[in-house]
Amino acid sequence: MNNPEDTFISHLVEMRDRLLRAVIAIVVLFVLLFPWAQDLYALLAKPMLAALPQGGQMIATEVTTPFFVPIKVTMMTAFLLALPWVFYQVWAFVAPGLYQNEKRLGVPLVIASVVLFLLGMAFAYFLVFPVVFGFIVGVAPEGVAVMTDIGKYLDFVMTLFLAFGITFEVPVAVVLLVKMNMVSVAKLREVRPYVIVGAFVIGAIFTPPDVISQFMLAVPMWILYELGIIVASMISKPKPEAEAEYTPMSESDMEAELDRIESGQSESGSRDPK
């Protein structure tokens, strides 16, 4: 019989190995991408620069910002490229403790999580950023030049990337809740109005104070919630119908059953040879 302490230590060792492999992959990609750090930042800053007036530019208010901000962007890019490998390491660690049906569900969910998170970031970059930055530049008072600090800009876009990436994970969360029997599809449909209100509240928190950008976060969250319900209803097994409750026989039913048994016994006795 295995010693529980040895088993626990072996799990810790395996978790350490999986974590090291994930970190090594990120570091290797970071080293490979480092020569293009400035180009990666220029690509990230493109939506803001496109919204600025003719001749507008971004600024750096701290001495080390021009060096560290491109490095942070490169590290973020390396992490995103290594995300499938990171998720694989997590999956390889937890898979031995799962049942076969859970493993069959886990692989599609892991793949869907990566794809949906990247789609959320792409949605923010190509559709949300132009609207948001155009609004910010457009509402600037006359005589005020919009000159965004590159460090603050990075923090802002990272927040939006994270918000939209997590928003696009809603179908995965819905399917997991249903498959783990934590909530039923009928209950998800029942709480739909509260989810819609919550989506617009989240949109108001994580986006600038303009109606368009709030809608651009809340509406996809609502649509993805509905998509999650549809997928969950398709893959969830229908529960077997509940067995009919036992109803004791009435006195008249019992007498009729006894008469039937007695009559059957008398008929079989009459057919026996003497």
N, C-alpha and C positions, 0 to 999 in steps of 0.2 A: 504494500500500500504506500502511495507517495506521501512524503512528509508535506503538510500544508505550507510550512515555512519555505521548503525548497521550491515548491510550486510557485509561491508568491515571488520569490527571488528570481526564478527563471522568467516570469512574466515581466518583471522590472528590467531584466537584462535585454529581453526581446524589445520592449518598448524603447529602451535607450538606443538599441541598434537601429530600429525603424526611424527614430527621431534623427539620429546622426545621418542616415541615408538621405532623408528629406533635406536637412540643412546643407549637406554636401552638394546636393543637386542645385539648390538655390545659389550657393556660393560660386559654383562652377559657372552657372549661367550669368551671374553678376560679373565675374571676371571677363567672360567672353563679350558681354555687352558694354563694358566700361568704356572702350574707345568711342562708342557712339552715345555717350551720356548727354552731350550737348544737343545732338540731333533728337534724342528721345524727349528731352525737355521742350525743344522747339515744337515738336509734334503735339505735346500736351498743351502748350500755351497757344497753339494756333487759333482755337475758337475765341479766346479773349482778344488776341491781337487783331483778329478779323473784325471784332465789334468796335474796336477803338477808332476814333476819328483819324483822318489822314495825318500821318506823322506821329501818332500816338505810340507810346512804348511803356514797358513795365520797368519797375525800379527795384533795387535791392537796398534795404535800409540798414542792413548789418554787414560787417566786414566779411564774414565767412559765408554768407548766404549764397553768393554766386558759385561757390564750390560745393556746398553741401546739398543744395536743392537738386541739381542734376543727379547727384549720387543717390538721393532718396528716390527719384523717379526711376533710375536704373534698377535699384533694389526692388521697387514695386513691380517693374516689368519682369524681372527675373523670377519673382514669386509667382506672378500670374502664369508665366510659361511653365514653371515647375509644378503648378497646381495639380495637374493629373497625376504626376508622380507622387506628390504629397498625399493625395487622397488614396492612391494605391497602397502606400505604406500604412495608412490608417486602416484601410480595408484588410490588408494582410494580417494586421495585428488582431482585429476583432473577429475575423471570419471563422477561425477554428472554434469559437464558442457559440456559433450560430447554427440553427437547424437548416436543413437543406432548402426548405421553402423560403426561409429568411435570406439565404444566400442568393437564391434566384431573384428575389426582390431587391437585394442590396446593390448588385452590380448596375442595373438600370438607374437606380436612384443616385448612385455616385456619379455616373456619367451625366445624368440630367442636372445634377447640382452644379457641376463644373460648367456645362453649356449654358444653363440659365443665368448663372452669375456673370459670365462673360457677356451674354446678351444684354443683361441689365447695364453693365458698364458701357457697352457700345450704344445702347439707347440713350444713355446720359450724354455721351460724348457727341454723337451726331445729331441728336434732336433737342435735347434739353439745354446743353451749354449755349448754343447760338441764341436761343430764346432768352435765357437768363441773363447772359452778358449784354445782349441787345437792350434788355429792359434796364439793367443797371446803368449803362452808358446813356440811355435815352432820358432817364429821370434826373441826371446830374444837373444841378442848377447852372444857369448861364454864368460863364466866367470861371467855372470849376473844371479843371483838367483831371480826367480819371487816369491815375497812374498807380496801378495796383502793385503792391510789393510781391515779389515772386514767392516768398515764403508763405505769406498769407494766402496767395492764390493756390499754392499746392495744398494747404490745409483745407481750403474750401472745396476744391475738386475731389480730394480724397473723401471728404464727407459725403459728397453727392454720389461718387462711385460706390461707396459702401452702402448708402441708402438704397440706390437703385439695384445694386447687386443682391442685397438681402430681399428687397421687394420681389424680385423675380424668382426667389426661392419659395414663394408662397405655395405653388402646386406641390412641391416636394413635401413641405410641412403638412399640408392637408392630407396627402396620401399616407404619410407616416402615422398621423393621428388616427386615421381610419383603420389602417392595417394593425395597429397596436391596440385596437378596440378601446381607445380612450374617448372616442366620440363617434357617433354614427353619421351617415350621410344625411339622414333626415334632420338631425340636430344642426348640422352645418347649414342646411337650407333654412332652418328655422331662425338661426342667428344672423342671417344675411344682412338685415338692416343695420345691425350693430357693427358688422364688419365694414360696411360702406361708410358709416360715420367715422369709424376708427381710421379708415384709409385716408379720409380727407383731413382728419386731425394730424396724422403722421405727415401728410403732404404739407400742411401748414407749418409744422415744426422744422422739417428738414429742407425746405426750399425757400427761396427769397419771397418777400411779401407781395407777390403778384399772382393773380388768379390763374394765369395760364400755366405757370410752372407747377403750382399746386395740383392742378388737374392732370398734368403730365406724370405726376407720381401716383395720385390717387386712382385715376381711371385704370392704368395698367394693373395696379394691385387688385382692384375689384375684378377685372377680367381674368387675371391669373387665379384668383380665388374660385371663380366659377369653373375655370378649366380644371383646377384641382378636384372640385366636386365631381365633374364629369369623369375624370380618370379614376377617381376613387370608387365611384359607383360601377365602373366597368370591371375593375380588377378585384373588388371585394366580393367574396362568396356570399350568396344569399343564405341567411340563417334558416335552418330547418324549422318547419312549422311546429309550433308548440303542441305537445301531445294533449289530447283531450283530457280534461280533469276527470278523475274517477268519481262516478255518481253511484252511491249504493242503490241496490235494487229495492224496489218497494215490496211490501208484503204480498200484494197480488201477483207481482212478477215472480217472486220466489215460489209461490204456490203453483203458478203455471209451469215454471221450470221443473219443479219436483214431479208434477203430473206427467210432463213429457218424458222425464227419465224413467219413471215407473212404467209408463206405457211401452217404452222401448224395451225395457227388461222383460216385461210380460210377453211381448211379441217374440223375442229371441228365445224365451223358455218354451213357448208353444211349438216352435220349429225344431226343438231338440228331439231326437228319436227316443222312445221309451225303451 
